Amino acid sequence: MDTILLSLLLGGLIVACVFYLYLTRNYNYWRNHGVPCAKGVLPVFGHMWPVVSLKMSLADFIRHIYESHPQHSMVGFYDKTQPALVLRDPELVKTVMQSNFASFSENMLKVDPHLDPLFVVNPFFASGEPWFTFRKRLTHAFTGKRIKMLYTSVEQVCNKFDDYLDRILSDNNGAMEFEMRTLFSRYTGEVVANASLGIEGFCFDGENHPASFVTMGKLVFDPTPLGKIVQTLNFFLPEINKILRMPFVPKHVDRFFRKNVKEVLHIRRQEIERRNDFLQLMVDLEKTEGKQIDEGLLAAHAFSFFADGYDTSSITLSFISYQLARHPLIQQRLRDEVETVFSKYDGQLTYEALKEMTYMDQVISESQRCYTSGGAMAKVCTEEFELTGSDGLHYRVKPGTKILISVFGLHRDPKYWPDANTYDPERFAADRTAMIKKFTFLPFGEGPRICVGMRMALLQVKACLATFIRKYALEISPKTQEPLKMQPGSFLTAVIGGIWVSVKRI
C-alpha cells in the first residue's frame, strides 16, 4: 500500500513539474533576446496578475513598467505565457503607430463579433479591410463641413445642460456638489442621442427614464462588479470567455440601439424628415455609394458614435473641471476668455466663437496630458519588423507579438515635460508647442488609427466647457480622494470614489 501511495505521489509530482515547465517555457524569452524584462513573473499569469485580479488597471500596470526602466527604450514582460513589449522611446512609438503602420496595424483588444455585433465596426476594434471601410465612412461623417452641421445639435444640448444646472442649483440655494463624470455624462449622452440619431436622449429627465442614454451608458461604461469581471474576461482572459460567452455590450443595450436605428432609418430613407445628424449623413452616403448600407451595420455605426462620444468626453470634462477647481487663477483666466469671445459674438456660442477660444485649447490639452481617458495603447505585430531603440537595444518583432505604449508614462515623463506633475496650460501656448517632442502627447492616438472623432470630441468638450465656466465657479469637494487613483477593471480611465466638485452660480 505504501509503495502504491509513493508511486502516486511521485507520478503527481512529475506531472506537476512537467506542467510547470510547460507554463513557464517562455519565461527566458526576453533574456535570450537581450531585452530587459520586468520583475515579478508568475506561472500561468506571467506579469498580468495585478490586472486580471482587479488590483491594478492596465494603464497603471503599463505605466509602472515604463517608470521602472528609465534607461531603456523597450522593456519586455509576459502576458500570461506569451512575451509582450512596452515601448518607452518616442521614436519607436512613431515607428509602430505611423512610419511602419503596416507592420502594426491591429489593436490588441478584440471583441467577438458574434457576442458583440454592435462593436464589430468600431474603428478601435476592427482590423484589416473592414477597418478601412468602416473608418472611411466615419471619416466622411467627421469632415469640417459636416462637423459644423453637427454643431447645431451640440448647441441645442448646451442650452438644455444650462437649463438643467440652473434648475438644480435653484433648488439648492445656488450651490451643489456634483460627481463630475456623472454630471457631464448627462451632457455627452444627450449630444450623442441628438447628433447621432436626431432623437431625444432623456438625459436631463431624472435617473430612471427607460429610454435614457445615460442609463445605456452606465450599463456599458460604468459596470457593476460583475460587469468589471465581464470586461476583464473579454479583454484580458478571452480564452475563458470563449467558454462563458459573456458579451461586453448588454443585450438590453443592443436591442435599444437596434430599435431606435430601425425607427429613425425608416423615416430618413422615405425622406419624410431631414436632420443634421450622423444617421442622416449615413443615409446620404448610401445615395453616394449607390447601395443601401445594411441596417445592422448602421446600428453598429450609430453605436460606435455613442461609444466613442459618450464616456471619453465625459471623462475628459471631469478631469478638466478637477484641474480648474484646483487652480482658481487658471479657472478665472479661462472664464475671462470665454466672456470676451461671447461679447464679440453678441452673447452667442457659435461654431466660429469656439475656434477663437485658444486658451481653452491649452487648458484641455494640459488636462489631457495629466489624465487621459485611455492611459495605454496596445498594438499587435502583423508583419515581422526590426525595432531599434535610441539606446542601441534592438528586437525583431514576430507577428502576433503584443506592443504596449504607456500614454500615462509618456505624458508624465520629466524627460519630455519639465515639472511634469505641475498643471501648466502654458506648455501648449502657440509659441511653445514646437518644443513638444513628437509622440509624447497622445490623447487621441496617432497615425492612421488616430481617433476619427477627435474634432467632434473637442467640439463638444469646448462647447460644454464654455457654457459651464461662464456661469459657474468650481471648488474641490472633500469627497474627492486625493491623490487621484485609477479604478482597476475599467475599460477607460475611472477615478476611485469619483471626482467631486462644488459648483456655485456666479
Secondary structure by P-SEA (a helix, b strand, c coil): caaaaaaaaaaaaaaaaaaaaaaacccccccccccccccccccccccccccccccccaaaaaaaaaaacccccbbbbbcccbbbbbbccaaaaaaaccccccccccccccccccccccccccccccccaaaaaaaaaaaaaccaaaaaaaaaaaaaaaaaaaaaaaaaaaacccccccaaaaaaaaaaaaaaaaaaccccccccccccccccaaaaaaacccccaaaaaaaaaacccaaaaaaaccccccaaaaaaaaaaaaaaaaaaaacccccccaaaaaaaaaaaacccccaaaaaaaaaaaaaacccaaaaaaaaaaaaaaacaaaaaaaaaaaaaaaaaacccccaaaaaaaaaaaaaaaaaaaacccccbbbbbbccbbbbbccccccccccccbbbbbcaaaaaaccccccccccccccccccccccccccccccccccccccccaaaaaaaaaaaaaaaccccbbbbbcccccccbbbbcccccccccccbbbbbbcc
